[in-house]
Amino acid sequence: MKVVTFGELMIRLQPYNYERFVQADHLEFTFGGGEANVAVSLANYGAHAVFVTKLPAHAIGQAAVNSLRRYGVDTTKIVRGGDRVGIYFNEKGASQRPSVCIYDRAHSAIQEADPAEFNWDDIFEGADWFHFTGITPALGPNMVAACLDACKAAKERGVKISCDLNYRGKLWTRDQARAAMTELCKYVDVCISNEEDAKDVFGIEAEATDITAGTLNKEGYKSVARQLADKFGFEKVAITLRESKSAFDNDWSAMLYDVKTDEYCFSKLYHLHIIDRIGGGDSFGGGLIYALLTGHNTQSAVEFAVAASALKHSIEGDYNFATVPEVEKLAGGDASGRVQR
């Protein structure tokens, strides 16, 4: 299976040992980004994962490329040029103190890319699936156009398209997001959202839910999924359900709605003690894409995706390094965490 993902790969700079920005005197240097994280997950599952972006030709740009190549991601379609690799600073939350992300990604290579630089005819040769998130069009009108070009090209070739809404208020306004995503979602087959994105982007929300209090009304999400599907003609809608008790402790589950069969399948609930939550939604997306491409039914697909994401919360950095057997073992009910000998 060949899956193409499109987005920005950034440098991630983070204080060590849960330090705050103001007290740190050295930072950990890694890479990450929504669609790149999905590509790494899929490569670890054995898929042909192709990541598309634009990165500078200098050494830092090459280090970014190498961070994907080492895990088997196909980087041959990455456009080289521009001056900057985008940066995000992450301060890991602890206990009742939330995590904080600060972006420094203005004028990055992909933000200033010309949509014509991406040869989608070549990129989608032999592809089965295309994935992007709402973060990429948020980078600017040129990236809205690039995503639209990609969606049209994918649709012409019968390539399935998934999108994680991923609203980022630090990148664009709700009105900007609604205008762009309303157009792009016309091409999407599988929509991934969470308890906030559907409301922030499209004004669709579940009743009797307070995400800050850690209270979710699962029945309300059936309505959210149905409204999203009715609005855009999605084949499937996945909604991740995070109940935040603290920065360390979350309850984690998801729902997958299959329009054709009118099934609403909820996964089992995981009680997470979090090592690193960044990339958790991306690992869900990677798991869901893999499960759907390998013929899982609706219930099995959401169980695989949630288990994959639960494992990611135990791993430092953006990337998920879980394997298919590890995910299947957890999805099958073994959450003991016992030493494997």
C-alpha positions in Angstrom: 0.0 0.0 0.0 1.3 3.5 -0.9 0.2 6.4 1.3 1.1 10.0 0.5 1.1 12.7 3.2 1.7 16.4 2.7 2.6 19.1 5.3 5.4 20.8 7.2 8.2 19.1 9.0 9.6 21.3 11.8 12.4 21.4 14.3 11.1 20.7 17.8 13.0 22.4 20.6 12.1 21.4 24.1 13.5 21.9 27.7 14.7 18.7 29.4 13.0 17.2 32.5 9.8 19.1 32.4 11.6 22.4 32.9 9.8 25.7 32.0 11.1 27.8 29.1 12.2 30.6 31.5 14.4 28.2 33.6 15.9 26.1 30.8 19.5 26.6 29.7 19.6 23.9 27.0 17.0 22.4 24.7 16.4 19.0 23.1 16.5 19.0 19.3 14.2 16.7 17.3 11.8 16.9 14.4 8.1 16.5 14.0 4.9 17.7 12.2 1.4 16.3 11.8 1.6 14.6 8.4 5.2 13.6 8.9 4.2 11.9 12.1 1.5 9.9 10.2 4.1 8.9 7.6 6.5 7.5 10.2 3.6 5.5 11.8 2.7 4.0 8.4 6.3 3.2 7.6 6.7 1.4 10.9 3.6 -0.7 9.9 5.3 -1.7 6.6 3.4 0.6 4.3 5.1 2.6 1.5 4.8 6.0 3.2 5.6 9.1 1.1 6.0 12.4 2.8 5.8 15.6 0.7 7.0 19.0 1.8 9.6 21.7 0.9 12.8 21.9 2.9 16.0 24.0 2.5 19.0 22.3 0.8 21.3 23.2 3.7 22.4 20.9 6.5 19.5 21.5 8.8 17.1 20.8 6.0 19.0 17.6 5.3 18.8 16.6 9.0 15.1 17.0 8.8 15.0 14.7 5.7 17.2 12.2 7.4 15.0 12.1 10.5 12.3 10.5 8.2 14.6 8.3 6.1 16.0 6.5 9.1 12.5 5.1 9.8 11.8 4.1 6.2 9.7 7.1 5.0 10.1 7.8 1.2 11.5 11.3 1.0 12.1 11.4 -2.7 9.2 13.7 -3.5 10.4 16.4 -1.0 11.1 19.7 -2.8 14.4 21.3 -1.8 14.8 25.1 -1.6 14.0 28.1 0.6 15.8 29.4 3.6 14.1 28.2 6.8 13.0 25.1 8.5 10.1 26.0 10.7 10.5 25.6 14.5 8.2 25.0 17.4 9.1 25.2 21.0 7.4 22.8 23.3 7.2 23.1 27.1 5.9 19.8 28.5 3.1 20.1 31.0 3.1 18.3 34.3 0.4 17.5 36.8 -2.1 20.5 36.6 0.3 22.6 34.5 -0.6 22.3 30.8 1.9 21.9 27.9 2.7 25.1 25.9 3.7 25.3 22.2 5.2 28.4 20.7 5.6 28.5 16.9 8.5 30.1 15.0 7.5 29.0 11.5 7.0 32.2 9.6 8.8 32.3 6.2 9.6 28.6 6.4 10.4 26.9 3.1 7.0 25.3 2.7 5.1 28.4 3.9 6.6 30.3 1.0 6.4 27.5 -1.5 4.7 27.9 -4.9 1.9 25.3 -5.4 3.3 24.6 -8.9 6.5 23.1 -7.3 4.6 20.0 -6.3 4.1 17.6 -9.3 1.0 15.7 -8.1 0.8 13.6 -11.3 4.2 12.1 -10.3 3.6 12.0 -6.6 0.4 10.1 -6.8 1.7 7.4 -9.2 0.5 4.1 -7.8 -0.8 5.8 -4.6 -3.8 4.3 -2.6 -4.3 7.0 -0.1 -3.6 10.8 0.5 -3.6 12.4 3.9 -3.3 16.0 5.0 -4.4 18.0 8.0 -5.9 21.5 8.6 -2.5 22.7 9.7 -1.1 22.7 6.2 -3.7 25.1 4.6 -3.4 27.2 7.7 0.2 28.2 6.6 -1.2 30.6 4.0 -3.3 31.0 0.8 -0.6 29.3 -1.3 -0.9 26.2 0.9 -4.7 26.3 0.6 -4.1 26.2 -3.2 -1.5 23.4 -2.9 -3.9 21.3 -0.8 -6.7 21.9 -3.3 -4.4 20.9 -6.2 -3.5 17.7 -4.3 -7.1 16.8 -3.5 -8.2 17.3 -7.1 -5.4 15.2 -8.4 -6.0 12.5 -5.9 -9.7 12.4 -6.6 -9.1 12.2 -10.4 -7.0 9.0 -9.7 -9.4 7.4 -7.3 -7.0 7.8 -4.4 -8.8 7.9 -1.0 -8.4 11.1 0.9 -8.3 11.6 4.7 -8.1 14.9 6.6 -7.5 15.6 10.3 -9.2 18.9 10.9 -6.5 19.9 13.4 -7.6 23.6 14.0 -4.7 25.7 15.2 -5.8 29.1 16.5 -2.2 30.4 16.5 -2.1 30.0 12.7 -5.4 31.3 11.4 -8.8 32.5 12.5 -11.9 30.4 12.7 -13.4 32.3 9.7 -10.3 31.6 7.6 -10.4 27.9 8.7 -14.0 27.5 7.9 -13.7 29.1 4.4 -10.7 27.0 3.4 -11.7 23.7 5.0 -15.3 23.9 3.6 -13.8 23.8 0.1 -11.2 21.2 0.9 -13.5 18.8 2.7 -15.6 18.4 -0.4 -12.9 16.1 -1.6 -12.3 14.2 1.6 -13.5 10.6 2.2 -12.4 10.1 5.8 -12.6 12.9 8.3 -10.7 12.9 11.6 -11.7 15.3 14.3 -11.7 15.7 18.1 -13.9 17.2 20.7 -12.8 20.7 19.8 -12.1 20.8 16.0 -15.6 20.3 14.7 -16.8 23.2 16.8 -13.9 25.5 16.1 -13.9 24.9 12.3 -17.6 24.3 11.5 -19.5 25.3 14.6 -20.7 21.7 15.2 -20.5 20.5 18.8 -21.6 17.7 21.1 -24.2 18.5 23.7 -23.5 18.2 27.5 -19.8 18.1 27.1 -17.2 20.1 29.0 -13.7 19.2 27.7 -12.0 21.3 30.4 -13.8 19.4 33.1 -13.0 16.1 31.5 -16.7 15.3 30.8 -17.7 13.8 27.5 -21.2 12.8 26.3 -20.4 10.1 23.8 -24.0 10.0 22.5 -23.6 13.7 21.5 -20.7 12.7 19.2 -23.0 10.6 17.1 -24.8 13.8 16.1 -21.5 15.5 15.4 -20.3 12.7 13.1 -23.6 12.6 11.3 -23.7 16.4 10.8 -20.2 16.3 9.4 -21.0 13.4 7.1 -24.2 15.1 5.9 -22.5 18.4 5.2 -19.6 17.0 3.2 -20.5 13.5 2.0 -17.8 11.8 4.0 -17.6 8.0 3.9 -16.4 7.8 7.5 -15.9 10.2 10.4 -13.6 9.4 13.3 -13.7 11.5 16.5 -11.1 11.1 19.2 -12.3 11.5 22.7 -9.9 12.8 25.3 -10.9 13.2 28.9 -8.2 15.3 30.5 -7.8 14.8 34.2 -4.3 16.4 34.3 -1.4 16.9 32.0 -0.2 13.4 33.0 -3.5 11.5 33.2 -6.1 11.3 30.4 -8.8 8.9 29.5 -8.5 8.1 25.7 -11.0 6.6 23.3 -12.6 7.2 19.9 -15.6 6.7 17.8 -15.7 5.7 14.1 -18.9 6.4 12.1 -19.4 4.4 8.9 -22.0 6.2 6.8 -22.7 3.3 4.4 -23.6 0.8 7.2 -24.8 3.5 9.7 -22.5 2.1 12.3 -21.3 4.1 15.3 -18.4 2.1 16.8 -16.8 3.3 20.1 -13.4 1.9 21.1 -12.5 0.6 24.5 -11.3 3.3 27.0 -7.6 3.6 27.9 -6.4 5.3 31.1 -3.2 7.0 30.1 -0.3 8.1 32.2 1.3 10.3 29.6 5.0 10.6 28.7 4.4 12.8 25.6 1.0 13.6 24.1 2.2 15.5 21.1 1.6 13.4 18.0 -1.1 11.4 19.7 -3.8 12.4 17.2 -1.4 11.8 14.3 -0.7 8.3 15.6 -4.4 7.7 15.7 -4.6 8.9 12.0 -1.8 6.6 11.0 -3.4 3.6 12.7 -6.8 4.3 11.2 -5.4 4.6 7.7 -3.5 1.4 8.1 -6.5 -0.4 9.5 -8.8 0.7 6.7 -6.3 -0.1 4.0 -5.8 -3.6 5.4 -9.5 -4.5 5.5 -10.4 -4.0 9.1 -14.1 -3.6 9.9 -15.4 -0.5 11.6 -15.0 -1.7 15.1 -11.6 -3.3 14.5 -10.3 -0.2 12.7 -11.1 2.1 15.6 -9.7 -0.3 18.1 -6.4 -0.5 16.2 -6.2 3.3 15.8 -6.9 4.0 19.5 -4.4 1.3 20.6 -1.7 2.8 18.3 -2.3 6.2 19.8 -2.4 5.0 23.4 1.1 3.5 22.8 2.3 6.8 21.3 1.5 8.6 24.5 4.2 6.5 26.1 6.9 7.6 23.6 9.0 10.8 23.7 9.0 12.9 20.6 6.5 13.4 17.8 7.0 10.1 16.1 5.2 6.8 17.0 7.5 3.8 16.9 4.9 1.1 17.8 4.8 -2.0 15.5 1.7 -3.8 14.2 2.1 -6.7 16.7 2.5 -4.3 19.6 -0.7 -2.4 18.6 -2.6 -5.6 18.0 -1.6 -7.0 21.4 -2.9 -3.9 23.1 -6.0 -3.7 21.0 -6.6 -7.4 21.9 -6.7 -6.5 25.6 -3.2 -6.9 26.9 -2.6 -3.6 28.6 -0.6 -5.0 31.5 2.7 -3.4 30.5 4.6 -6.5 31.8 8.2 -7.0 30.9 8.6 -9.0 27.7 11.3 -11.7 27.9 
